[in-house]
């Protein structure tokens, strides 16, 4: 029997990149996965692939900046599976702008998706976690600690996610819900090419990483899976920095 047999795991931002890898990791281990994303084509393709290879997966097109959309997701999950066991909160966007450059509308969009979207996801399913033990993992970013990796809005939003996570860990920990955050830094996705477009800039970056390689989406998925799994019952309210020992604190 697999560890997540008969479990239902929801992944926001599950249509691409890190979220997609996380969704597959849980599906491989028996979970029915709910893909929550605004990208309808990619999201449905991921759900279909997981259903074909593993077990039933569900896609729900969602704008996480709208609470009504998350209420709809809740209703669809309850109709299809009748319960929820784990929330993996990954949906996010970034604008690499300074304070002078970023518009008020761009700032509000980052906060509404990255921070309010996380809160809306939790709030939509909150009552289920009052009744049943489960887990939540926030996909934060090393940027919340370093302040780097783009403009000011992204690290601000991710720092807010970590504060939300810690508050929830105190609130729901007594109910048996484990809640933590993973903070990746320099994961080998398309964003790396944006920030480090040349071989020289990428080589210089890798020299700053003790293990001398970029992180992978599987690295993030593996840690997320552990934190959400029954194997973890005592790590609570923590942010785990996943950076190959690049960040000096």
N, C-alpha and C positions, 0 to 999 in steps of 0.2 A: 504493500500500500504506500502510495506517495504522500508526502507531508501535507499537501494542499488538496487532496481528494475531498470532494464535496464542499470545498470552500469557494467563496465568490470574492474576487479581487478586482477593484476598480482602479484604473490607471488614467489620470488626466494627462493630456499631451501624449497619448499612447500611439499616435499615428506615425511617428517618425523618431529616428535617433535614439536617445536614451530611453524615452518612454516605450518605444517599440521593443527594445531589447529587454526591458523590465517585464513587459507584458508576456513575451515569449518565455522568459525564465519561469514565471509562475505557471503558465500553461503547461510547460514541460513537466512540472511537478504536481499536476493534477487539478489545478484551479480552473474554474470557469472565470474568464476574464472579461471585464467590461471596458471597452475602449471609449474614452471620452475625449473628443477632439473637434475642432472646427473644420478640419480638412476632411471633407466627406469622402472623397475618392480614396485617399490613403488609409483613412480610418476603417472604411468598409473592407478594403483589401486585406488589412492586417487581421481584422476579425474573421474574414473568410479563410485566410491561411491558417489561423490558429484552430478554427473549427475543423478544417480538413485534416490537420496533422495531430490534433490532440482531442479536445472536447469543446463543447459549445462555448463560443465567444459572442459577445454582443457589442455592436457599435451604436453609439448615440451621438449624433451631431450636436455640439454644444458650444456656446459662447460662455466661457466660465466667468466672464465679467458681469453676467446677468443671473441673478439669483433664481429667477423664474425658470431658466434653462436647467439649473441644477435640481430644482424641484421636479422637473420633467424627467431628468435622469433617474432620480429616486423612484419615481412611479414606474418607469420602464424596468428598472432592476428588480423591484418588488414583484412586478407582474411576471417577469421571466424566471427569476430565481427564488424569490420569496425571502431573501436575506442578503446581508452584506457582512463580510468578515474582515476585509482589509481595504484601506484607502492608500493609494500611492499618488502623491500630489506632485506632478511634474510640469504641468502646463506653464509656459512662460515665454516672454518676449524680451528683447533688449534693443535699446537705442544707444549707440556709442557716441553720445553727445555730452559736452560739458554743460555746466549750469547756464552759461551764456548762450549756448547753441540750442539746447532742448526747448521745445515749445511747451506751454502749459498743457496742451492737448496730448502731446507725447508722454509727458510725465504722468498725467492722469491715466493714460492707457496702460503704461507699464504697471502702475500701482493697482489698477482695476483688475488686470489679468493675473499678475504674479502674486499679489497679496490678498486683495479682496476675493479673487477666484479661489484661492486656497481656503479662506474662511467660509465662503459660500458652499464649497464642497463638503467641508466638515459639518456645517450647520444643517445642510439638507439631510445628512445621514446621522445626525447626532443622537437622536432617540434610540436608534438601533444599537448604538454602542453603550447606552445606559443599561440595556437588557442583556447583552451578550459580550463576552470577552472577545477581543479582536486586536487589530494593530493598525497603526498609521505610520507612514514614512513620508516625510517631506523631502523632495529633492531641492536642496538649497544650492549654494555655490561657495567656493572658497573666496569669491569676491566679497561676500558679506563680512569676511574678516580682513581681507587685504585692501579692499576699496578699489581694486584694479579690475581689468577685464572688460572695460567698456566705459560707459558714462556713469553718471552718479545715480541715475534712477534704478538701474539693475541691482547694484549692491544694496541700495536702500530697501528695495522691495524684498530681497532675499534675507536681509537682516530682520525685517518685519516678520517674514515667515518663521524664522527661528524663534523669535519672541512668542509668536502664536503657538508654535510647537511646545515650547517650555510651559506656557500657561495651560495648554491642554493636557500635558503630561501630569501636572499637579491635579488637574480637575478630574481626569478620567483614569488615572493610575489606580485609585482605590477600587475602580470597577473592573480591574483586570485588563485594561487596554494598554498595550505598550505603544509608546509614541516617541519617535526619534527623527533625526534629520541626517541626510547624507550631503556632504558639501564637496562635490567634485571640483577639480581645477584642471584645466587644459586636457579635456577629453577629445579624442581624435574624431571629431565630427566636422561638418562643413564650416562651423564657426572658426575653427583653427586657421583655415585658409584665409578667412577674412582678416583676422588679426595678425597672422604671420604668413604673408603671401609668397615670400621667397624662400628658397632652400637655406640661404644664409641665416635669415631670421628664425627659421624653424630649428636649425642646428644650434643656434645660440640659446634658444629656449630650452632645448633638450639638455644642454650642459647645466642648466639650473636645477634639473630634476635628479635627485640622488640615484634613482633606479634607471636613469638614462633612457627613458622612453615616455611617450605620451600615454595617458590613460585611455582605456577603451570603454565602449558602452557596456561590454560584458563585465568589466570591473565594477561599474556602478550597479548593474543588475544583480551581481552576486552579493554585494554588500546589502543592497536593499532587500533582497530575498532573505538573507540571514536575519536582519533586524525585524522583519515582519513575521518570521517563522516562529513556531513553538520552541525552537532551540534557544531563542532569546526571550528570557523572562525577567532579566534583571538590569539590562541596559535600558534606561528610561530618561527621557528629557535631555538627551545628549545630541550634539552635532558631531558627527564623525568626519573629519577632514580627509578627503581621498585625493591626494596630490603627489604621491611618490616622494614625499619629503621635500617638496619644493618650497613650501611656505615656511618662513622663519618667524617664530613668534617669540 
